């Protein structure tokens, strides 16, 4: 059993956690722009640390979203735009 899955647009291999984060961001990017790691983690049953550790791989794998580390106030905030 493989622990990676293909990222839709870029074709890069992502782990299951990274693919779940990416799917979450794609699903919610139209409704909002700023995402806190801890809130993503709550919705995906991960820790905020897991989200932060995987976000750079997600950012590097996608071409349809722009993901920037925006700030650190009560946790890391990410700016995501389509």
Order of alpha helices (4+ residues) and beta strands (2+ residues): beta-beta-alpha-beta-alpha-alpha-beta-beta
